[in-house]
C-alpha cells in the first residue's frame, strides 16, 4: 500500500488512536515525506503550511492553519472521506468535560454531574 501500487483502495484509518495533536496525522498522512502517505500526495506548498502549523502554538492561528490545510487537501482531491464519526456524548450538568477535537472520546468515569 505505502508504495502506491494500486488503482483504488478503501481504508479504515484508526482515528481512535490517541494522537495528542491532529497535526501529527496531517504530517504522517499527507506530507511528501509522510510515514503513512498512502494517498501518495506531495505538495511543497502543503508541506510548508504544515511546517508552519507544527511551529505555531496560538490556538486561533492553528485553527486558521488547520482550515487552510483542509482546504488544500479538499481542493487537490486527496482521497475521498466516506464517513467521519461524531460520537461525543455527555450527561447534562457534567463538569470537567472537554470535547475531543476528533469527537470520538468516550465519556469517562471522572466526569460527574454538577450539584
Buried (B, 14 or more C-beta within 10 A) or exposed (E): EEEEEEEEEEEEEEEEEEEEEBBEBBBBBBBEEBEEBBBEBEBEEBBEBBEBBBEBEEEEEBEEBBEBBEEBBEEBEBBEEEEEEEEBEBEEEBEEBEEEEBEBBEEEEEEEEEE
